[in-house]
């Protein structure tokens, strides 16, 4: 069985990243949920990697958090999911209802007990006196302790399919799901229109309002990715890095 690894060097306060290819959404969500005291973004040949591995048996299978089928109403807004450049002065109006949005990612958050368990495990993995010292988890073991239950994930994917979306991918960690659909389906399901924006002569699309999810999912959905196509420019990143290097290399 292939496994993932997250290696932590507590003294250097950094993580080493290599190995199994993953999606950007899972990398970003996992790093955020682990509450690491640093930001880590590694891009290798267009793919984002992270490590999480070997062999502690999952102590218990995660419990279901959804006790009934998901009702589409009432809904609750998820703050922090509107891009900073999706501003009125750049707004060109809504896209066509048939406009396609591919590979939208819905990210999930652990329960409070799961987060507490994860925080404790991270300490044990680095404690030489702990029975769990360097006894890493496989992806499936991680899912069974810190992801959604299979039943909850099945209910969420069924709800998404009922809204007309196509499921593209489920994370092995059960911490996110990727799906595709039209702007009309996005607006109907998540109560946010998709608009075009022209920024510095370039046309983009983005959700014009905070997306909302069924209240049944409140506390389970962390947020969304790919409701917009604003992307950082590699050249601008390179310029910032070069500028920073010049600053630190200047003689006093």
C-alpha positions in Angstrom: 0.0 0.0 0.0 1.4 3.4 -0.9 1.6 5.8 2.0 2.0 9.5 2.6 4.3 11.2 5.0 4.3 14.4 6.9 7.7 14.9 8.4 8.1 17.5 11.0 11.4 18.9 12.2 10.3 20.7 15.4 13.7 22.3 16.1 13.9 23.8 12.6 10.1 24.5 12.5 9.7 23.2 9.0 8.2 20.3 7.1 9.9 18.3 4.3 7.7 17.6 1.4 8.1 14.9 -1.2 6.5 11.7 -2.5 2.9 11.2 -3.3 1.2 13.6 -5.7 -1.8 15.4 -4.3 -4.1 18.3 -5.2 -3.5 21.8 -4.2 -6.8 21.9 -2.3 -5.8 19.0 -0.1 -2.4 20.4 0.5 -3.7 23.8 1.5 -6.6 22.5 3.6 -4.4 20.0 5.4 -1.6 22.5 6.2 -4.2 24.9 7.5 -6.0 22.3 9.7 -2.7 21.0 11.1 -2.2 24.6 12.4 1.5 24.5 11.5 3.5 27.6 12.7 4.6 28.3 9.1 3.3 28.5 5.5 4.5 25.8 3.1 3.8 25.9 -0.6 5.8 23.6 -2.9 5.2 23.5 -6.6 7.0 20.8 -8.6 6.3 20.5 -12.3 2.9 22.0 -11.7 1.9 19.5 -9.0 1.7 20.1 -5.3 3.1 17.4 -3.0 2.9 16.6 0.7 4.0 13.7 2.9 2.0 11.7 5.4 3.1 8.0 6.1 3.9 4.8 7.7 2.2 2.8 10.1 0.1 3.6 13.2 -3.2 1.6 13.1 -6.2 3.9 13.3 -7.5 3.8 16.9 -11.2 4.1 15.9 -13.2 4.7 12.8 -14.6 8.2 12.6 -18.3 8.7 13.6 -21.0 10.0 11.3 -21.8 13.7 11.8 -24.8 13.8 9.5 -27.8 12.0 11.0 -30.2 12.6 8.1 -30.2 13.4 4.4 -29.0 16.9 3.6 -31.8 19.5 3.2 -31.0 22.3 0.7 -32.6 24.9 3.0 -32.0 26.7 5.3 -28.5 27.8 4.3 -25.6 29.5 6.0 -22.9 31.7 4.3 -19.2 30.8 4.5 -17.1 33.9 5.0 -13.7 34.4 3.4 -14.5 32.8 0.0 -14.7 35.9 -2.2 -11.4 36.8 -4.0 -10.0 40.2 -3.1 -10.0 41.3 -6.8 -13.7 40.4 -7.3 -14.6 44.0 -6.6 -17.5 46.2 -8.0 -15.1 48.5 -10.0 -13.9 45.5 -12.0 -17.3 43.8 -12.4 -18.5 43.2 -15.9 -21.7 41.4 -14.9 -22.7 37.7 -14.7 -21.4 35.0 -17.0 -23.8 32.9 -19.1 -25.9 30.4 -17.2 -24.1 27.6 -19.2 -20.7 28.8 -18.3 -18.6 25.8 -17.1 -16.7 25.7 -13.9 -14.4 22.7 -13.7 -12.8 21.1 -10.6 -14.4 23.1 -7.9 -13.1 21.9 -4.5 -15.2 21.7 -1.4 -12.9 21.3 1.6 -14.0 19.8 4.9 -13.0 20.6 8.5 -12.5 18.1 11.3 -14.8 18.0 14.3 -13.4 19.5 17.6 -12.6 16.1 18.9 -10.8 15.2 15.7 -8.8 18.3 15.9 -7.9 17.7 19.5 -6.9 14.2 18.6 -4.8 15.4 15.7 -3.0 18.0 17.8 -2.2 15.3 20.4 -0.9 12.9 17.7 1.4 15.5 16.2 3.0 16.0 19.6 3.3 12.2 20.1 4.9 11.7 16.7 7.8 13.9 17.7 8.1 12.8 21.3 10.8 10.0 21.7 9.1 8.8 24.9 5.8 8.3 23.2 4.7 4.8 21.9 3.6 6.7 18.8 7.0 8.2 18.2 7.6 8.3 14.4 4.8 5.8 13.8 3.2 7.5 10.9 -0.3 7.1 9.4 -1.2 5.8 6.0 -3.7 7.9 4.0 -6.5 5.6 4.9 -5.7 5.6 8.6 -5.6 9.4 8.5 -9.1 9.4 6.9 -10.5 7.0 9.5 -9.4 9.3 12.3 -9.4 12.8 10.9 -11.6 12.8 7.8 -15.3 12.6 7.2 -16.9 9.3 7.7 -17.7 7.3 4.5 -21.4 7.8 5.1 -21.1 11.5 5.5 -19.0 11.8 2.4 -21.5 9.7 0.5 -24.3 12.0 1.6 -22.4 15.1 0.5 -21.5 13.7 -2.9 -25.1 12.5 -3.4 -26.4 16.0 -2.5 -23.9 17.6 -5.0 -25.0 15.2 -7.7 -28.6 16.0 -7.0 -27.8 19.7 -7.7 -26.5 18.6 -11.2 -22.8 18.5 -10.5 -20.4 15.9 -11.7 -18.1 14.4 -9.1 -14.5 14.4 -10.4 -12.5 13.1 -7.4 -12.7 12.2 -3.7 -9.7 12.6 -1.5 -8.2 9.5 0.0 -8.1 11.5 3.3 -11.8 12.3 2.9 -11.0 15.9 3.5 -12.2 17.3 0.2 -14.2 16.5 -2.9 -13.8 17.9 -6.4 -16.8 18.5 -8.7 -17.7 20.4 -11.9 -20.8 22.1 -13.1 -22.3 25.3 -14.7 -22.6 28.8 -13.3 -26.4 28.3 -13.0 -25.8 25.1 -10.9 -23.3 27.0 -8.7 -25.7 29.8 -8.1 -28.6 27.5 -7.4 -26.7 25.3 -5.0 -24.5 27.8 -3.3 -26.5 31.1 -3.7 -23.7 33.1 -5.3 -23.6 34.3 -8.9 -20.5 34.0 -11.1 -19.4 37.2 -12.7 -16.7 38.3 -15.1 -14.1 40.8 -13.9 -11.5 42.7 -15.9 -8.4 43.5 -13.9 -5.3 45.1 -15.6 -6.8 44.3 -19.0 -7.2 40.6 -18.2 -10.6 38.9 -17.9 -11.4 36.6 -15.0 -14.4 35.0 -13.5 -15.3 34.7 -9.8 -18.1 34.3 -7.4 -19.6 37.7 -6.6 -20.8 36.8 -3.1 -19.9 34.5 -0.3 -21.1 31.0 -1.1 -23.7 29.4 1.2 -24.2 25.8 2.1 -27.0 23.9 3.6 -27.1 24.5 7.4 -26.8 20.8 7.8 -23.2 21.2 6.6 -22.3 24.2 8.8 -19.3 23.2 10.8 -18.3 20.6 8.3 -17.4 22.6 5.2 -14.2 24.7 5.5 -14.5 26.5 2.2 -14.1 26.3 -1.6 -11.4 26.5 -4.2 -11.7 27.2 -7.9 -14.9 29.3 -7.8 -12.6 31.8 -9.5 -9.7 31.7 -11.9 -7.6 34.4 -10.4 -4.1 32.9 -10.2 -0.8 34.3 -9.0 1.6 35.0 -11.8 4.9 33.1 -11.6 6.8 36.0 -13.1 5.6 38.4 -10.3 6.5 35.8 -7.7 10.0 35.4 -9.2 10.4 39.2 -9.2 9.4 39.4 -5.5 11.9 36.6 -4.6 14.7 38.3 -6.6 13.9 41.6 -4.9 14.0 40.0 -1.5 17.4 38.3 -2.3 18.8 41.6 -3.4 17.8 43.2 -0.2 19.3 40.6 2.1 22.5 40.4 0.0 23.2 44.1 0.2 26.3 45.0 2.4 25.5 46.9 5.6 
